[in-house]
Amino acid sequence: MSQQGTTEQRSLAHWAEDGRAGMEAFYALAIEDYRQMVAARDWAADLRGHAAEGRVRVLDVACGSGKFPAELTRRGLADAVGGTRVEIDLLDPSPFSIAEARSVLDAPFGVRAEHEARIQDLPTGVGGFDVAWATHALYAIPPDEIGAATARMVAALRPGGFGAIVHATAASHYLRFAGAFRTTFAPAAVPFTGAGQVREALASASVVPAVATLRYEVGHADRAVVEGFLQRCVFDDSVSLERMESEGAVGAYLAGCLDGDGYRFSQVVDVITWEVAA
Ligand SMILES: C[S@@+](CC[C@H](N)C(=O)[O-])C[C@H]1O[C@@H](n2cnc3c(N)ncnc32)[C@H](O)[C@@H]1O
């Protein structure tokens, strides 16, 4: 799979059975994103605090393969929410992603509904959620559509609801690498959307969020794993690690990330949360 179509179309082509090997290489490093964000706040309190009549309804925007709810469960969410049922709606344009997410969900989660759609296209009748979250999810949405995407997510919450978007900033590996790759190998590609644009889009929807910034590193010594991770970062497996290392802005960026025989990449990630007025 190469640099064909828009970033959103290439994302969809990779979130498919054919892209499973790339997905697995990606999560050899990216699993740290989920460990960090789950440790970053008391998500059980967020869920309990927005529950009504013993249940909380959650919209998981761009659910991917369900790494976020799976990590919450692994870290003891079932005990932490007490008896609260967490009824989750899975939203993703990829049927592969929805099936993967469904297959990893465990108590306290129960699937309430599935929406095979882009968040921008979610029918207006779907709403009233207590909680909506999008975790490392909105990068492929074109910068000129992120306003519509976040506005739709905000509108899906009930009065008094809680929203969360966890998204890498322009200073993080995801955005820096995608920018360098675009300059060197894919000048026609639609740029990735960063946390700054998400925050501007929320401000345009009159949301005043709280923001906590996480800083951590991810790395691997195995070049094949690093190659798979980097290719998946840009949804393009046509350029080898060797070629990335030797050309233009990507080569210069990677030279700064060398760590012995392997690589370490710096992540700077915003945890953006807001409460809807009751
Ligand atoms: C990295 S995954 C998200 C990870 C996920 N939050 C988790 O917990 O594992 C990105 C997902 O975004 C989805 N996606 C791409 N464009 C989208 C859009 N416009 N609206 C909603 N989801 C989208 C992709 O299909 C993919 O499944």
The ligand as a Tripos MOL2 file, in Angstrom:
@<TRIPOS>MOLECULE
LIG
   27    29     1     0     0
SMALL
NO_CHARGES

@<TRIPOS>ATOM
      1 C1         -5.2210    4.8980   15.7340 C.3       1 LIG1
      2 S1         -6.8620    4.3710   15.5110 S.3       1 LIG1
      3 C2         -7.6230    4.9410   16.9810 C.3       1 LIG1
      4 C3         -7.1960    4.1630   18.1850 C.3       1 LIG1
      5 C4         -8.3090    3.8880   19.1950 C.3       1 LIG1
      6 N1         -8.8440    5.1000   19.7650 N.3       1 LIG1
      7 C5         -7.9310    2.8840   20.2520 C.2       1 LIG1
      8 O1         -8.2950    3.0720   21.4330 O.co2     1 LIG1
      9 O2         -7.3140    1.8580   19.9050 O.co2     1 LIG1
     10 C6         -7.5200    5.4760   14.2970 C.3       1 LIG1
     11 C7         -8.8930    5.0930   13.7660 C.3       1 LIG1
     12 O3         -9.4670    6.2810   13.1840 O.3       1 LIG1
     13 C8        -10.3660    5.8550   12.2010 C.3       1 LIG1
     14 N2        -10.7620    7.0240   11.3940 N.ar      1 LIG1
     15 C9        -10.1270    7.5610   10.3230 C.ar      1 LIG1
     16 N3        -10.8330    8.6270    9.8620 N.ar      1 LIG1
     17 C10       -11.9120    8.7750   10.6860 C.ar      1 LIG1
     18 C11       -13.0070    9.6940   10.7380 C.ar      1 LIG1
     19 N4        -13.1180   10.6890    9.8640 N.pl3     1 LIG1
     20 N5        -13.9390    9.5370   11.7000 N.ar      1 LIG1
     21 C12       -13.8240    8.5290   12.6060 C.ar      1 LIG1
     22 N6        -12.8050    7.6310   12.5970 N.ar      1 LIG1
     23 C13       -11.8640    7.7490   11.6620 C.ar      1 LIG1
     24 C14        -9.5690    4.7720   11.4770 C.3       1 LIG1
     25 O4        -10.4190    3.9350   10.6910 O.3       1 LIG1
     26 C15        -8.9180    4.0390   12.6450 C.3       1 LIG1
     27 O5         -9.6650    2.9140   13.0340 O.3       1 LIG1
@<TRIPOS>BOND
     1     1     2 1
     2     2     3 1
     3     2    10 1
     4     3     4 1
     5     4     5 1
     6     5     6 1
     7     5     7 1
     8     7     8 2
     9     7     9 1
    10    10    11 1
    11    11    12 1
    12    11    26 1
    13    12    13 1
    14    13    14 1
    15    13    24 1
    16    14    15 ar
    17    14    23 ar
    18    15    16 ar
    19    16    17 ar
    20    17    18 ar
    21    17    23 ar
    22    18    19 1
    23    18    20 ar
    24    20    21 ar
    25    21    22 ar
    26    22    23 ar
    27    24    25 1
    28    24    26 1
    29    26    27 1
@<TRIPOS>SUBSTRUCTURE
     1 LIG1         1 GROUP 0 **** ****
